[in-house]
Amino acid sequence: MAIIPMSQLALMRLRRELQQRLDNEDWSSIAALERDLNEHIRIATNDPARAPKALLGELRKVMGLYRQLTHLCYFHGREHYHPQG
């Protein structure tokens, strides 16, 4: 069992918080949290004590959130798009 460094634990916490905000559709706070998430990804991937297998698993989960966010934004935008014609 690998020891997970603090940089990865912080990334995990932030990813869970983003998931919660997505679930609640808290759009106003998602953008700010996303900037923090990107910084934590940079820190975790550059951490010399990183646990590569666990980090890849966490990054996979983060990518899933981005996929979910893209999907929600696409369909949310389509609901409000009314072409004139």
N, CA, C and O atoms as a printed pandas DataFrame, in Angstrom:
     atom_number atom_name residue_name chain_id  residue_number  x_coord  y_coord  z_coord
0              1         N          MET        A               1    0.839   -1.175    0.000
1              2        CA          MET        A               1    0.000    0.000    0.000
2              3         C          MET        A               1    0.883    1.238    0.000
3              4         O          MET        A               1    1.785    1.373    0.827
4              5         N          ALA        A               2    0.616    2.128   -0.928
5              6        CA          ALA        A               2    1.413    3.346   -1.049
6              7         C          ALA        A               2    0.968    4.389   -0.033
7              8         O          ALA        A               2   -0.205    4.467    0.333
8              9         N          ILE        A               3    1.914    5.171    0.405
9             10        CA          ILE        A               3    1.602    6.303    1.267
10            11         C          ILE        A               3    1.259    7.462    0.349
11            12         O          ILE        A               3    2.035    7.807   -0.542
12            13         N          ILE        A               4    0.107    8.059    0.564
13            14        CA          ILE        A               4   -0.368    9.151   -0.281
14            15         C          ILE        A               4    0.131   10.476    0.306
15            16         O          ILE        A               4   -0.159   10.788    1.461
16            17         N          PRO        A               5    0.879   11.255   -0.483
17            18        CA          PRO        A               5    1.383   12.536    0.029
18            19         C          PRO        A               5    0.268   13.570    0.184
19            20         O          PRO        A               5   -0.808   13.440   -0.401
20            21         N          MET        A               6    0.547   14.581    0.971
21            22        CA          MET        A               6   -0.435   15.636    1.250
22            23         C          MET        A               6   -0.907   16.333   -0.023
23            24         O          MET        A               6   -2.065   16.741   -0.110
24            25         N          SER        A               7   -0.024   16.474   -1.010
25            26        CA          SER        A               7   -0.419   17.150   -2.249
26            27         C          SER        A               7   -1.550   16.391   -2.941
27            28         O          SER        A               7   -2.461   17.005   -3.495
28            29         N          GLN        A               8   -1.494   15.070   -2.909
29            30        CA          GLN        A               8   -2.545   14.268   -3.525
30            31         C          GLN        A               8   -3.811   14.256   -2.677
31            32         O          GLN        A               8   -4.918   14.234   -3.216
32            33         N          LEU        A               9   -3.658   14.269   -1.364
33            34        CA          LEU        A               9   -4.831   14.325   -0.490
34            35         C          LEU        A               9   -5.588   15.636   -0.692
35            36         O          LEU        A               9   -6.819   15.652   -0.709
36            37         N          ALA        A              10   -4.848   16.734   -0.845
37            38        CA          ALA        A              10   -5.485   18.033   -1.103
38            39         C          ALA        A              10   -6.221   17.997   -2.439
39            40         O          ALA        A              10   -7.319   18.541   -2.557
40            41         N          LEU        A              11   -5.630   17.368   -3.436
41            42        CA          LEU        A              11   -6.273   17.223   -4.741
42            43         C          LEU        A              11   -7.556   16.403   -4.616
43            44         O          LEU        A              11   -8.572   16.743   -5.223
44            45         N          MET        A              12   -7.514   15.342   -3.844
45            46        CA          MET        A              12   -8.698   14.500   -3.642
46            47         C          MET        A              12   -9.825   15.295   -2.972
47            48         O          MET        A              12  -10.983   15.196   -3.377
48            49         N          ARG        A              13   -9.484   16.076   -1.953
49            50        CA          ARG        A              13  -10.497   16.881   -1.255
50            51         C          ARG        A              13  -11.142   17.892   -2.201
51            52         O          ARG        A              13  -12.360   18.073   -2.201
52            53         N          LEU        A              14  -10.315   18.538   -2.997
53            54        CA          LEU        A              14  -10.826   19.530   -3.937
54            55         C          LEU        A              14  -11.687   18.884   -5.018
55            56         O          LEU        A              14  -12.701   19.449   -5.426
56            57         N          ARG        A              15  -11.291   17.719   -5.477
57            58        CA          ARG        A              15  -12.084   16.999   -6.475
58            59         C          ARG        A              15  -13.447   16.631   -5.905
59            60         O          ARG        A              15  -14.461   16.760   -6.591
60            61         N          ARG        A              16  -13.480   16.174   -4.654
61            62        CA          ARG        A              16  -14.760   15.847   -4.021
62            63         C          ARG        A              16  -15.635   17.088   -3.857
63            64         O          ARG        A              16  -16.853   17.020   -4.021
64            65         N          GLU        A              17  -15.016   18.212   -3.535
65            66        CA          GLU        A              17  -15.770   19.455   -3.391
66            67         C          GLU        A              17  -16.340   19.894   -4.740
67            68         O          GLU        A              17  -17.480   20.353   -4.814
68            69         N          LEU        A              18  -15.555   19.756   -5.797
69            70        CA          LEU        A              18  -16.056   20.087   -7.127
70            71         C          LEU        A              18  -17.205   19.166   -7.514
71            72         O          LEU        A              18  -18.185   19.614   -8.108
72            73         N          GLN        A              19  -17.092   17.886   -7.184
73            74        CA          GLN        A              19  -18.174   16.944   -7.471
74            75         C          GLN        A              19  -19.459   17.370   -6.758
75            76         O          GLN        A              19  -20.544   17.329   -7.338
76            77         N          GLN        A              20  -19.325   17.773   -5.511
77            78        CA          GLN        A              20  -20.491   18.204   -4.743
78            79         C          GLN        A              20  -21.120   19.447   -5.368
79            80         O          GLN        A              20  -22.343   19.542   -5.463
80            81         N          ARG        A              21  -20.299   20.387   -5.789
81            82        CA          ARG        A              21  -20.826   21.606   -6.407
82            83         C          ARG        A              21  -21.470   21.315   -7.757
83            84         O          ARG        A              21  -22.462   21.945   -8.122
84            85         N          LEU        A              22  -20.914   20.372   -8.493
85            86        CA          LEU        A              22  -21.548   19.961   -9.747
86            87         C          LEU        A              22  -22.894   19.301   -9.477
87            88         O          LEU        A              22  -23.881   19.586  -10.155
88            89         N          ASP        A              23  -22.929   18.430   -8.498
89            90        CA          ASP        A              23  -24.176   17.759   -8.146
90            91         C          ASP        A              23  -25.257   18.762   -7.747
91            92         O          ASP        A              23  -26.436   18.574   -8.049
92            93         N          ASN        A              24  -24.838   19.833   -7.062
93            94        CA          ASN        A              24  -25.775   20.869   -6.613
94            95         C          ASN        A              24  -25.974   21.970   -7.653
95            96         O          ASN        A              24  -26.754   22.899   -7.443
96            97         N          GLU        A              25  -25.262   21.859   -8.776
97            98        CA          GLU        A              25  -25.293   22.870   -9.844
98            99         C          GLU        A              25  -25.019   24.264   -9.291
99           100         O          GLU        A              25  -25.723   25.224   -9.607
100          101         N          ASP        A              26  -23.996   24.356   -8.471
101          102        CA          ASP        A              26  -23.562   25.613   -7.853
102          103         C          ASP        A              26  -22.587   26.303   -8.811
103          104         O          ASP        A              26  -21.384   26.356   -8.557
104          105         N          TRP        A              27  -23.125   26.830   -9.914
105          106        CA          TRP        A              27  -22.294   27.355  -11.001
106          107         C          TRP        A              27  -21.428   28.523  -10.569
107          108         O          TRP        A              27  -20.318   28.674  -11.078
108          109         N          SER        A              28  -21.896   29.352   -9.649
109          110        CA          SER        A              28  -21.152   30.548   -9.270
110          111         C          SER        A              28  -19.812   30.230   -8.604
111          112         O          SER        A              28  -18.874   31.023   -8.689
112          113         N          SER        A              29  -19.721   29.095   -7.955
113          114        CA          SER        A              29  -18.473   28.784   -7.255
114          115         C          SER        A              29  -17.605   27.766   -8.003
115          116         O          SER        A              29  -16.470   27.513   -7.599
116          117         N          ILE        A              30  -18.115   27.190   -9.068
117          118        CA          ILE        A              30  -17.351   26.163   -9.792
118          119         C          ILE        A              30  -16.116   26.753  -10.456
119          120         O          ILE        A              30  -15.052   26.137  -10.411
120          121         N          ALA        A              31  -16.225   27.935  -11.074
121          122        CA          ALA        A              31  -15.089   28.530  -11.782
122          123         C          ALA        A              31  -13.911   28.784  -10.843
123          124         O          ALA        A              31  -12.770   28.470  -11.183
124          125         N          ALA        A              32  -14.175   29.346   -9.676
125          126        CA          ALA        A              32  -13.102   29.620   -8.721
126          127         C          ALA        A              32  -12.478   28.323   -8.223
127          128         O          ALA        A              32  -11.260   28.227   -8.077
128          129         N          LEU        A              33  -13.310   27.341   -7.968
129          130        CA          LEU        A              33  -12.801   26.059   -7.485
130          131         C          LEU        A              33  -11.981   25.357   -8.568
131          132         O          LEU        A              33  -11.007   24.670   -8.262
132          133         N          GLU        A              34  -12.369   25.527   -9.812
133          134        CA          GLU        A              34  -11.638   24.907  -10.912
134          135         C          GLU        A              34  -10.213   25.457  -11.005
135          136         O          GLU        A              34   -9.273   24.707  -11.269
136          137         N          ARG        A              35  -10.055   26.760  -10.790
137          138        CA          ARG        A              35   -8.702   27.341  -10.787
138          139         C          ARG        A              35   -7.855   26.705   -9.689
139          140         O          ARG        A              35   -6.691   26.371   -9.912
140          141         N          ASP        A              36   -8.437   26.539   -8.512
141          142        CA          ASP        A              36   -7.715   25.893   -7.414
142          143         C          ASP        A              36   -7.377   24.450   -7.759
143          144         O          ASP        A              36   -6.284   23.974   -7.456
144          145         N          LEU        A              37   -8.311   23.761   -8.389
145          146        CA          LEU        A              37   -8.092   22.370   -8.772
146          147         C          LEU        A              37   -6.922   22.258   -9.740
147          148         O          LEU        A              37   -6.088   21.362   -9.606
148          149         N          ASN        A              38   -6.855   23.159  -10.712
149          150        CA          ASN        A              38   -5.743   23.134  -11.665
150          151         C          ASN        A              38   -4.404   23.338  -10.966
151          152         O          ASN        A              38   -3.416   22.691  -11.313
152          153         N          GLU        A              39   -4.367   24.222   -9.996
153          154        CA          GLU        A              39   -3.128   24.450   -9.237
154          155         C          GLU        A              39   -2.753   23.203   -8.435
155          156         O          GLU        A              39   -1.580   22.834   -8.378
156          157         N          HIS        A              40   -3.734   22.557   -7.822
157          158        CA          HIS        A              40   -3.456   21.351   -7.048
158          159         C          HIS        A              40   -3.004   20.197   -7.947
159          160         O          HIS        A              40   -2.189   19.373   -7.533
160          161         N          ILE        A              41   -3.521   20.135   -9.155
161          162        CA          ILE        A              41   -3.046   19.118  -10.108
162          163         C          ILE        A              41   -1.575   19.355  -10.407
163          164         O          ILE        A              41   -0.778   18.416  -10.420
164          165         N          ARG        A              42   -1.215   20.613  -10.647
165          166        CA          ARG        A              42    0.188   20.944  -10.939
166          167         C          ARG        A              42    1.094   20.560   -9.761
167          168         O          ARG        A              42    2.155   19.965   -9.950
168          169         N          ILE        A              43    0.669   20.901   -8.570
169          170        CA          ILE        A              43    1.478   20.605   -7.383
170          171         C          ILE        A              43    1.622   19.095   -7.189
171          172         O          ILE        A              43    2.723   18.603   -6.942
172          173         N          ALA        A              44    0.519   18.362   -7.299
173          174        CA          ALA        A              44    0.548   16.912   -7.076
174          175         C          ALA        A              44    1.391   16.191   -8.122
175          176         O          ALA        A              44    2.109   15.245   -7.798
176          177         N          THR        A              45    1.307   16.632   -9.372
177          178        CA          THR        A              45    2.076   15.946  -10.416
178          179         C          THR        A              45    3.566   16.269  -10.337
179          180         O          THR        A              45    4.395   15.496  -10.818
180          181         N          ASN        A              46    3.908   17.398   -9.739
181          182        CA          ASN        A              46    5.317   17.764   -9.591
182          183         C          ASN        A              46    5.913   17.335   -8.253
183          184         O          ASN        A              46    7.107   17.524   -8.025
184          185         N          ASP        A              47    5.114   16.769   -7.381
185          186        CA          ASP        A              47    5.579   16.347   -6.059
186          187         C          ASP        A              47    6.514   15.137   -6.214
187          188         O          ASP        A              47    6.096   14.105   -6.737
188          189         N          PRO        A              48    7.764   15.252   -5.768
189          190        CA          PRO        A              48    8.685   14.123   -5.899
190          191         C          PRO        A              48    8.254   12.908   -5.064
191          192         O          PRO        A              48    8.692   11.790   -5.338
192          193         N          ALA        A              49    7.416   13.110   -4.067
193          194        CA          ALA        A              49    6.950   12.002   -3.226
194          195         C          ALA        A              49    5.628   11.419   -3.720
195          196         O          ALA        A              49    5.006   10.618   -3.022
196          197         N          ARG        A              50    5.196   11.814   -4.913
197          198        CA          ARG        A              50    3.891   11.370   -5.422
198          199         C          ARG        A              50    3.828    9.850   -5.526
199          200         O          ARG        A              50    4.836    9.174   -5.730
200          201         N          ALA        A              51    2.617    9.341   -5.379
201          202        CA          ALA        A              51    2.350    7.911   -5.569
202          203         C          ALA        A              51    1.732    7.785   -6.967
203          204         O          ALA        A              51    0.539    8.037   -7.139
204          205         N          PRO        A              52    2.531    7.398   -7.962
205          206        CA          PRO        A              52    2.084    7.472   -9.357
206          207         C          PRO        A              52    0.767    6.752   -9.650
207          208         O          PRO        A              52   -0.096    7.309  -10.329
208          209         N          LYS        A              53    0.602    5.548   -9.161
209          210        CA          LYS        A              53   -0.612    4.793   -9.454
210          211         C          LYS        A              53   -1.842    5.480   -8.855
211          212         O          LYS        A              53   -2.870    5.600   -9.521
212          213         N          ALA        A              54   -1.743    5.924   -7.621
213          214        CA          ALA        A              54   -2.852    6.615   -6.965
214          215         C          ALA        A              54   -3.124    7.959   -7.641
215          216         O          ALA        A              54   -4.280    8.358   -7.786
216          217         N          LEU        A              55   -2.073    8.651   -8.051
217          218        CA          LEU        A              55   -2.238    9.938   -8.715
218          219         C          LEU        A              55   -2.947    9.758  -10.058
219          220         O          LEU        A              55   -3.831   10.544  -10.398
220          221         N          LEU        A              56   -2.572    8.743  -10.816
221          222        CA          LEU        A              56   -3.250    8.481  -12.086
222          223         C          LEU        A              56   -4.729    8.167  -11.874
223          224         O          LEU        A              56   -5.574    8.603  -12.655
224          225         N          GLY        A              57   -5.041    7.421  -10.833
225          226        CA          GLY        A              57   -6.437    7.135  -10.511
226          227         C          GLY        A              57   -7.201    8.398  -10.174
227          228         O          GLY        A              57   -8.346    8.569  -10.592
228          229         N          GLU        A              58   -6.576    9.276   -9.426
229          230        CA          GLU        A              58   -7.222   10.537   -9.055
230          231         C          GLU        A              58   -7.405   11.431  -10.282
231          232         O          GLU        A              58   -8.444   12.072  -10.440
232          233         N          LEU        A              59   -6.398   11.470  -11.141
233          234        CA          LEU        A              59   -6.516   12.273  -12.359
234          235         C          LEU        A              59   -7.609   11.738  -13.275
235          236         O          LEU        A              59   -8.270   12.510  -13.970
236          237         N          ARG        A              60   -7.801   10.436  -13.281
237          238        CA          ARG        A              60   -8.892    9.838  -14.052
238          239         C          ARG        A              60  -10.243   10.337  -13.521
239          240         O          ARG        A              60  -11.150   10.643  -14.295
240          241         N          LYS        A              61  -10.359   10.412  -12.205
241          242        CA          LYS        A              61  -11.604   10.920  -11.604
242          243         C          LYS        A              61  -11.815   12.394  -11.936
243          244         O          LYS        A              61  -12.939   12.820  -12.197
244          245         N          VAL        A              62  -10.733   13.170  -11.925
245          246        CA          VAL        A              62  -10.824   14.588  -12.268
246          247         C          VAL        A              62  -11.274   14.735  -13.718
247          248         O          VAL        A              62  -12.115   15.582  -14.020
248          249         N          MET        A              63  -10.727   13.926  -14.612
249          250        CA          MET        A              63  -11.127   13.984  -16.017
250          251         C          MET        A              63  -12.601   13.616  -16.169
251          252         O          MET        A              63  -13.292   14.181  -17.016
252          253         N          GLY        A              64  -13.083   12.693  -15.374
253          254        CA          GLY        A              64  -14.501   12.353  -15.385
254          255         C          GLY        A              64  -15.366   13.534  -14.978
255          256         O          GLY        A              64  -16.451   13.737  -15.522
256          257         N          LEU        A              65  -14.876   14.319  -14.010
257          258        CA          LEU        A              65  -15.609   15.522  -13.603
258          259         C          LEU        A              65  -15.651   16.545  -14.731
259          260         O          LEU        A              65  -16.676   17.185  -14.964
260          261         N          TYR        A              66  -14.525   16.691  -15.429
261          262        CA          TYR        A              66  -14.509   17.624  -16.557
262          263         C          TYR        A              66  -15.452   17.157  -17.658
263          264         O          TYR        A              66  -16.105   17.978  -18.302
264          265         N          ARG        A              67  -15.528   15.872  -17.876
265          266        CA          ARG        A              67  -16.464   15.338  -18.854
266          267         C          ARG        A              67  -17.901   15.656  -18.417
267          268         O          ARG        A              67  -18.726   16.077  -19.227
268          269         N          GLN        A              68  -18.182   15.450  -17.139
269          270        CA          GLN        A              68  -19.513   15.750  -16.604
270          271         C          GLN        A              68  -19.817   17.243  -16.722
271          272         O          GLN        A              68  -20.925   17.620  -17.103
272          273         N          LEU        A              69  -18.849   18.086  -16.402
273          274        CA          LEU        A              69  -19.028   19.528  -16.476
274          275         C          LEU        A              69  -19.296   19.963  -17.917
275          276         O          LEU        A              69  -20.177   20.786  -18.166
276          277         N          THR        A              70  -18.543   19.416  -18.855
277          278        CA          THR        A              70  -18.750   19.737  -20.269
278          279         C          THR        A              70  -20.142   19.326  -20.714
279          280         O          THR        A              70  -20.827   20.075  -21.411
280          281         N          HIS        A              71  -20.551   18.151  -20.314
281          282        CA          HIS        A              71  -21.873   17.637  -20.663
282          283         C          HIS        A              71  -22.964   18.553  -20.096
283          284         O          HIS        A              71  -23.902   18.913  -20.807
284          285         N          LEU        A              72  -22.842   18.929  -18.819
285          286        CA          LEU        A              72  -23.839   19.793  -18.195
286          287         C          LEU        A              72  -23.880   21.167  -18.850
287          288         O          LEU        A              72  -24.959   21.717  -19.072
288          289         N          CYS        A              73  -22.721   21.722  -19.158
289          290        CA          CYS        A              73  -22.681   23.039  -19.795
290          291         C          CYS        A              73  -23.307   22.984  -21.186
291          292         O          CYS        A              73  -24.034   23.896  -21.579
292          293         N          TYR        A              74  -23.026   21.922  -21.924
293          294        CA          TYR        A              74  -23.568   21.779  -23.275
294          295         C          TYR        A              74  -25.090   21.725  -23.237
295          296         O          TYR        A              74  -25.762   22.463  -23.958
296          297         N          PHE        A              75  -25.624   20.859  -22.403
297          298        CA          PHE        A              75  -27.076   20.716  -22.363
298          299         C          PHE        A              75  -27.760   21.893  -21.681
299          300         O          PHE        A              75  -28.880   22.254  -22.044
300          301         N          HIS        A              76  -27.100   22.492  -20.703
301          302        CA          HIS        A              76  -27.659   23.678  -20.059
302          303         C          HIS        A              76  -27.732   24.822  -21.067
303          304         O          HIS        A              76  -28.717   25.560  -21.103
304          305         N          GLY        A              77  -26.695   24.966  -21.884
305          306        CA          GLY        A              77  -26.673   26.002  -22.910
306          307         C          GLY        A              77  -27.727   25.767  -23.972
307          308         O          GLY        A              77  -28.324   26.721  -24.469
308          309         N          ARG        A              78  -27.967   24.519  -24.327
309          310        CA          ARG        A              78  -28.962   24.203  -25.353
310          311         C          ARG        A              78  -30.377   24.508  -24.851
311          312         O          ARG        A              78  -31.250   24.871  -25.639
312          313         N          GLU        A              79  -30.601   24.362  -23.555
313          314        CA          GLU        A              79  -31.918   24.676  -22.999
314          315         C          GLU        A              79  -32.256   26.154  -23.171
315          316         O          GLU        A              79  -33.419   26.522  -23.340
316          317         N          HIS        A              80  -31.224   26.992  -23.125
317          318        CA          HIS        A              80  -31.436   28.433  -23.167
318          319         C          HIS        A              80  -31.172   29.031  -24.532
319          320         O          HIS        A              80  -31.257   30.248  -24.697
320          321         N          TYR        A              81  -30.853   28.203  -25.516
321          322        CA          TYR        A              81  -30.565   28.694  -26.856
322          323         C          TYR        A              81  -31.842   28.634  -27.684
323          324         O          TYR        A              81  -32.413   27.564  -27.896
324          325         N          HIS        A              82  -32.274   29.788  -28.142
325          326        CA          HIS        A              82  -33.485   29.873  -28.953
326          327         C          HIS        A              82  -33.133   30.608  -30.233
327          328         O          HIS        A              82  -33.151   31.839  -30.252
328          329         N          PRO        A              83  -32.816   29.900  -31.296
329          330        CA          PRO        A              83  -32.433   30.571  -32.536
330          331         C          PRO        A              83  -33.597   31.379  -33.106
331          332         O          PRO        A              83  -34.755   30.964  -33.061
332          333         N          GLN        A              84  -33.258   32.508  -33.625
333          334        CA          GLN        A              84  -34.275   33.344  -34.253
334          335         C          GLN        A              84  -34.433   32.897  -35.702
335          336         O          GLN        A              84  -33.434   32.650  -36.378
336          337         N          GLY        A              85  -35.615   32.794  -36.171
337          338        CA          GLY        A              85  -35.755   32.349  -37.544
338          339         C          GLY        A              85  -37.116   32.314  -38.059
339          340         O          GLY        A              85  -37.330   31.949  -39.215
